[in-house]
Amino acid sequence: MTIQYKNQGFSLTTSNLTTVLTIDSSSRALIKDMPVTNEHSANIIVEAYVHDSSAGSDFEFFHKDVASDTTEFNIAGQSLILEEGDSIKIQCDTANTINGVISYALINRSQENG
């Protein structure tokens, strides 16, 4: 088993629901931190979801009107666990205004013996 500590940055260029991180079919991830920044001069509604691939459904875990020129720290809460094939999706009501970084530990079994 290997553990890799990673960051995945994102910029929402659309107001549509956008996948910002997908876990491959041989790994799991522990999401440790996920700040989002509103770079717009007005408040922006931001929604974040976990797509559970085993259920084929999206589950909202964050919904907030983020104030202009501010950062919401760790919108993932204490931590999120993503299983094989799961993803994080984010949507906002105005394009080109929301940026962020997902810090996570990626755990896979690709180098296990037997």
C-alpha positions in Angstrom: 0.0 0.0 0.0 1.2 3.5 -0.8 0.1 6.8 0.5 0.7 9.9 -1.6 0.0 13.4 -0.3 -1.5 15.6 -3.1 -3.1 18.9 -4.0 -5.6 19.4 -6.8 -6.3 23.0 -7.7 -9.5 24.1 -9.5 -11.1 27.1 -11.1 -14.7 27.0 -12.1 -15.0 28.4 -15.6 -18.7 27.7 -15.8 -21.8 27.8 -13.5 -22.6 24.2 -14.3 -21.8 21.3 -11.9 -18.2 20.5 -12.5 -16.1 17.5 -11.5 -12.9 18.8 -9.8 -11.4 15.6 -8.5 -12.0 11.9 -9.4 -10.4 9.0 -7.6 -9.2 6.1 -9.8 -10.6 2.6 -9.6 -7.7 1.2 -7.5 -7.4 4.0 -4.8 -9.2 5.7 -2.0 -8.6 9.2 -0.7 -8.9 11.1 2.5 -9.8 14.8 1.9 -8.1 16.8 4.6 -8.6 20.4 3.5 -10.6 22.2 0.8 -10.7 26.0 0.8 -12.6 27.9 -1.8 -12.1 31.6 -2.7 -14.6 34.0 -4.2 -12.7 36.4 -6.4 -15.8 38.3 -7.4 -17.1 41.7 -6.2 -20.5 40.1 -5.2 -21.5 37.2 -3.1 -21.6 33.8 -4.9 -23.6 30.7 -3.9 -21.3 27.6 -3.9 -22.5 24.0 -3.7 -20.2 21.0 -3.3 -21.1 17.3 -3.8 -19.6 13.9 -3.4 -20.5 11.6 -6.3 -20.8 8.1 -4.8 -20.0 5.9 -7.8 -21.4 2.7 -6.0 -24.7 4.5 -5.6 -24.6 6.4 -8.8 -25.7 9.5 -6.9 -24.5 13.0 -5.9 -24.7 14.0 -2.2 -24.4 17.7 -1.2 -22.0 18.4 1.6 -21.6 22.2 1.3 -24.0 25.0 0.4 -23.2 28.6 1.2 -23.4 32.1 0.0 -19.7 32.9 0.0 -19.0 36.6 0.6 -17.2 38.7 -2.0 -13.4 38.6 -1.9 -13.3 36.0 0.8 -12.1 32.4 1.4 -14.2 29.7 3.0 -11.8 27.4 4.8 -12.1 23.6 4.7 -15.6 23.2 3.1 -15.1 19.5 3.4 -15.6 19.7 7.2 -13.4 17.4 9.4 -12.6 15.1 6.5 -14.2 13.2 3.6 -13.4 9.7 2.5 -13.7 9.0 -1.2 -13.8 5.4 -2.3 -12.8 3.9 -5.7 -14.4 5.8 -8.6 -15.9 8.5 -6.3 -15.5 12.2 -7.2 -16.1 15.8 -5.9 -18.2 18.1 -7.9 -18.7 21.9 -7.3 -21.2 24.4 -8.7 -21.5 28.1 -8.3 -24.0 30.6 -9.7 -21.5 32.8 -11.5 -18.7 31.5 -13.8 -15.0 32.5 -13.4 -15.3 33.5 -9.8 -14.5 30.5 -7.6 -11.1 28.9 -7.2 -9.8 26.4 -4.7 -7.4 23.6 -3.7 -8.2 20.1 -2.5 -5.5 18.6 -0.2 -5.8 14.9 0.2 -4.0 11.6 0.9 -4.3 9.1 -1.9 -4.1 5.5 -0.8 -3.7 2.7 -3.3 -2.7 -1.0 -3.3 -0.9 -1.0 -6.6 2.5 -2.0 -5.1 1.2 -4.7 -2.7 2.5 -8.2 -3.1 -0.1 -11.0 -3.6 
